[in-house]
Amino acid sequence: FFWLYWIMDEVLGRCRRLGFPVFIKTDKKIGDLDPVTLLWLFYYLLEIYEPSWTHSPNAFTKSNYKPLSNCMRLLELAHKCPKSKELKRATEHKRTLVSSLGAVLDKLEAKYGTKLYT
């Protein structure tokens, strides 16, 4: 399980370097985040990829979740899109969430290269 914690830390480090406010202001881990903050994190990364995909969820509802699944499908990551129950129970689904975030970060790095973190 050591490698799982290393991967989680690595993905969170990449999110911090991109300036996600929750990770800058606190030392929270994926399992500590509430569903709305997790949605916000995905939308934050997706908006970097494509600015027109902006979305600011203030509650965890179907209408706030649907754009996430659409964007992940457009990125050809539909198979990595976390299900709503996984977002609602982050402590039980850390591995899935980290895998999904890592896939989005990989797409960002493929698109922007070294310019992404500057």
Solvent accessible surface area in square Angstrom, and as a share of the most:
residue,aa,sasa,rsa
1,F,166,0.69
2,F,167,0.69
3,W,140,0.49
4,L,20,0.10
5,Y,124,0.47
6,W,151,0.53
7,I,60,0.31
8,M,15,0.07
9,D,72,0.38
10,E,61,0.27
11,V,4,0.02
12,L,1,0.01
13,G,25,0.24
14,R,23,0.08
15,C,0,0.00
16,R,69,0.25
17,R,147,0.54
18,L,23,0.11
19,G,31,0.30
20,F,0,0.00
21,P,40,0.25
22,V,27,0.15
23,F,2,0.01
24,I,104,0.53
25,K,164,0.70
26,T,56,0.33
27,D,119,0.61
28,K,79,0.33
29,K,96,0.41
30,I,1,0.01
31,G,10,0.10
32,D,90,0.46
33,L,9,0.05
34,D,71,0.37
35,P,35,0.22
36,V,40,0.23
37,T,19,0.11
38,L,0,0.00
39,L,0,0.00
40,W,92,0.32
41,L,0,0.00
42,F,0,0.00
43,Y,1,0.01
44,Y,55,0.21
45,L,0,0.00
46,L,0,0.00
47,E,70,0.32
48,I,51,0.26
49,Y,48,0.18
50,E,58,0.26
51,P,93,0.58
52,S,86,0.56
53,W,49,0.17
54,T,82,0.47
55,H,54,0.24
56,S,95,0.61
57,P,13,0.08
58,N,136,0.70
59,A,42,0.33
60,F,43,0.18
61,T,61,0.36
62,K,167,0.71
63,S,83,0.54
64,N,18,0.09
65,Y,40,0.15
66,K,111,0.47
67,P,37,0.23
68,L,0,0.00
69,S,33,0.21
70,N,53,0.27
71,C,10,0.06
72,M,0,0.00
73,R,138,0.50
74,L,104,0.52
75,L,8,0.04
76,E,136,0.61
77,L,13,0.07
78,A,58,0.45
79,H,143,0.64
80,K,69,0.29
81,C,20,0.12
82,P,0,0.00
83,K,118,0.50
84,S,39,0.25
85,K,102,0.43
86,E,20,0.09
87,L,0,0.00
88,K,114,0.48
89,R,121,0.44
90,A,5,0.04
91,T,88,0.51
92,E,118,0.53
93,H,42,0.19
94,K,66,0.28
95,R,124,0.45
96,T,52,0.30
97,L,0,0.00
98,V,3,0.02
99,S,43,0.28
100,S,1,0.01
101,L,0,0.00
102,G,11,0.10
103,A,14,0.11
104,V,0,0.00
105,L,0,0.00
106,D,79,0.41
107,K,60,0.25
108,L,0,0.00
109,E,55,0.25
110,A,87,0.68
111,K,98,0.41
112,Y,75,0.29
113,G,37,0.36
114,T,125,0.73
115,K,158,0.67
116,L,19,0.09
117,Y,52,0.20
118,T,148,0.86
